[in-house]
């Protein structure tokens, strides 16, 4: 009887341990939240898994999207270069604004070559407003910004 009880206890412990091991394909929670995501990569912290486009601005074929992660409460700019030829260099920026209209932080990414996509690190916190902009290195095209989200 004692052996049977010990075996049942061992089986119980093994079952409990196995239930804590994630199965293949299990999604993991985001690695940061809100302002804790500031200047962190959306893919590295799994924030891109739950992201959607909230604002878009197009400036001479450079399409900047404000991507927002509901899980991370953070956003970033994703930019695609649809301009062929892409002879003018540009930068896409995400800006973080206070509710009373003060620019607090911004992060930028260079627009990649034609047909390519790139993105910035994140800025986070649900108590802020965000927008994305495209700025050309020359003054040939004006600054284009989205509305705030």
N, C-alpha and C positions, 0 to 999 in steps of 0.2 A: 504494500500500500504506500509506503514511504517513497519508493522509486517512482511510482505512478504520479504522486503529488509533485515530486521534483521535476519530472518530465513535463507535466502540464504547466508548471511555473516557467520552465525554460521556453516552452512553446509560446507562452503568453508574452514573455520578454522579447522573443524574436519577432513576433507579430507586431508588437508595439514599435520596435526599432525599424522594421521594414515600412511601416506606415509613415515614418518621418523622412524616408528617402524619396526625392522627387522622381516622378516617372518621366520618360523621354517626352519632349514636347510640352512639358509643364512651363507655363509662363512665370517669370519672376517679377516681383514688384520693382517699381522704378527705384533707382539708386539715390535720388535726391528729391527735394520738394521745395517749391517756392523760391525764396531768395537764396536758399541753400544750393540751388542749381546755377547761380550766377557764374558765368565763365566756364561752365562745364559742357562737355560734348553731349548732344542729344542721343547719339547712337551708343556711346560708351555707358551712359546711365540709363539706357533702355527707355528713354522718354519718347523716342520716335515711334515706338510701338503703338501708342495711343494718340498720335498727333493728327491734326486736321488743319487745312488752310483757312485762316480767318480773314486775311486781307491780301490783296495782290496789287502790285503796281508794275506797269510796263513802260520802260523808257528806251526807245529806239532799239527794241528787240531784247533788252535785258529785263527778264521777268523776275521780280522779287516777290516772294511769298512770305507772309507772316505765318509760321507754323506754330501751333499751340498744342501742348500736351495736357490733357485733362488730368492724367495721373500725376504728373510732375508739377502742375501749375506753373509752367514755364514756357517761354517762346523763343524762337530763333528765326533768322532769315535764311531762306533757301533761295538761291538764285540760279537761273538757267540762262545761258546765252543763246538766243535765237537769231542773232545778227550775223549775217554772212555777206561780206567779210566783216570780221570783228576787229576793225582797225583802231578803234578808240578804246582805251582802257577805262574801266569803271569799277566802282565799289558799291556793294549792297550793305546796308546797315540796318540793324534793329535798334530801336530807341526805347528806353524805359522812362516813363513820365509819372510824376506824382499826380494825384487827383486834382491838385490846385494849379497844374499846368507848368511845373518846373521839370526840365530835362535832367534826369538823375544819372543815367549811364547809357552808353551805347557800345555796341560791338559790330565790327565790320568784317567782311570777307571780300576778296578780290573776285571780280566776275571771271569765271573760267573761259577757256577757249570755246569757239562755236560748237553748239550741240551738247556741251557738258553742263553738269550741275555741281554746285558746291554749297556749303552752308556754314554759318557761324556757330559759335558756342551760344549758350542760352543765357537769358535773363529771366528771372522768375519772381513770382508773388502775385496773388490774385487781387491785391489792393492797389495795383498800379494800372496804367494804360500803356499800350505799346503801339508802335507803328514801324513800318519798313520804308526805306528810301533807296534810291539809286542815284549816285553822283558820278559824273564823268570827270576824269582828271583834267581835261580841258574844259573851257567854258562853252564849248560848241553846243551842248544840250543843257537845258536847265535841270536843276534838282527836281526829282519827282518823288513824292512821298504818298503813302496810303493815308486813309483816315485812321484814327486811333481805335484800337480794340480794347 
